[in-house]
Amino acid sequence: MTGAETQGVIFDVKRFALHDGEGIRTTLFLKGCPLRCPWCHNPEGRTKAVELIWAAALCVGCGECERTCNRHAIRLDCAKVVIDRQKCVLDTNCTTACPSNALKLNGRMMTAKQAYKEATKDEIFYMSKGGVTLSGGEPMAQVPFSLSVLKLCKQNGMNTAVETCLYAGEEDVLSFVRVVDQFFIDIKIFDNDRHKKIIGVGNQIILNNFRTLCDAGADICVRIPLIPGFTEDDENIRSIANFVSGVRKNVEIELLNYNPLAENKFGMIDEIYKVGKGVEPLTEQQMAQKRKIVSDIMEA
């Protein structure tokens, strides 16, 4: 049952977004994702729960967090803050004591009505094409909450978009069609075995849901992240483009160049960045060559 009082967890709000749909938009980032992409740009959005995170770049090593934690869940080890997540009860003693904002609670619980009001603070800037985008994490990891927010947006005449990996139940996916104006779908790796090895799950659910959305007449843009050593090879790009073209010709395919800025975020959640250090984005010449692969297939 969906409604304005349905609760969910949001970990970020991006205002004046220009790349998350048409026009100027507000993007709400929802926590929870079933995939484990090594290059994830928002790894702090993987788990559904609110959690404590530490930004090494902001930390001054003063030790105030350790001294003020009543649960002894924090210790300073060689200028690194170590969090015992079994002991942490997510109070705000440590975050309040931190003089440099290096510690913060990642995620906040809110109702769909509160999330809608958060988004509509920017309504004056949307004009005719702008609107609200749900991203993550994965919006379909919080189906009742996402649908409630989107329904409120549509009831008030707002354009809506969703950024999704489509790893969800078919009925859940179809429930989004009536309240979403445009879907941005990540298809990262076409080979099922390779997808499972790298990302942790197979891709058949994703591909089947893509077919379902196409059959439902949804407005779709497919995005392929080009991650060196993982997804950027010509065979993978060609396979995805051939698949998309075979299902529906008028689907846009957008290639997203690798962005190394996520590396520091993995340290915040005590995870290793498996892409590796020093990996560079593709050159514009390389990007042009990859785009030509896609355009040759989609225009054939």
Secondary structure, 3 states (H helix, E strand, C coil): CCCCCCEEEEEEEEEEECCCCCCCEEEEEECCCCCCCCCCCCHHHCCCCCEEEECCCCCCCCCHHHHHCCCCCEEEECCEEEECCCCCCCCCHHHHHCCCCCEEEECEEEEHHHHHHHHHCCHHHHCCCCEEEEEECCHHHCHHHHHHHHHHHHHCCCEEEEEECCCCCHHHHHHHHCCCCEEEEECCCCCHHHHHHHHCCCCHHHHHHHHHHHHCCCCEEEEEEECCCCCCCHHHHHHHHHHHHHHCCCCEEEEEECCHHHHHHHHHCCCCCCCCCCCCCCCHHHHHHHHHHHHHHHCC
